[in-house]
Amino acid sequence: MTDNSALDPEDRKIVTLARSARARNGVAEGAAVRDDTGRTYVAGTVELASLKLSALQTAVAMAVASGAKSLEAAAVVTDAESASEEDLAAVRDLGGPRTPVLVAGVDGTVRSTVTAG
């Protein structure tokens, strides 16, 4: 586990935004990404009959749809132990293999930081 107070304030912000999205929408996961200009994109899991996206995939898609060219960081709040390979691939596609992905529990405590790589 990571002491969230030791996180960069901008990283702490995306974890908080991801946690808020999960709670506000009552979905399995919440995620947030920060692009290379500092803008943030926040999303929850999408579960429709015809469309299923994880929260992190949705946040990356929102960034792309808004014109983001790269990512600085990503965060996901989840019950899972780590980000899925599909989530890491989405982050890697936009941010590159070194983009950090913070994985936090539902209480917002960062359990690990991995690279999209």
Phi, psi and omega in degrees: 000150181249136175288112184299335179291340178276351180288152170303140181305325179289326176289319177300323179298314182290330175294316179297318178296319179296317179296319179296319180298318180298312182292315183298320185263355179060040182250168184295324182222153171234149180214158174213145175231152177241127181275180184290353176257359180096355178288147179245150179228130188237140182205163172241174177301140176251121180230092175244164178301324184257357185210125177229119178227140173290166179298319182291320176298319180294318180296319177296316179299320178296321178296314179299315181296337179266002175098009179297141180257340181199166177241145173267323184196162178219155176219144176225136175253121191205161170279340182293157180287331182209171174287144180288162177300322179296320178294314180298323178296319180296316178296317180298320180302323182262322187258342183097168187291341181267001181296125179286140176237114178273127180250117183240152174284174183295343176276357179091357179284125180289121180269328179199161172233124179239166174260157182292344189315000000 
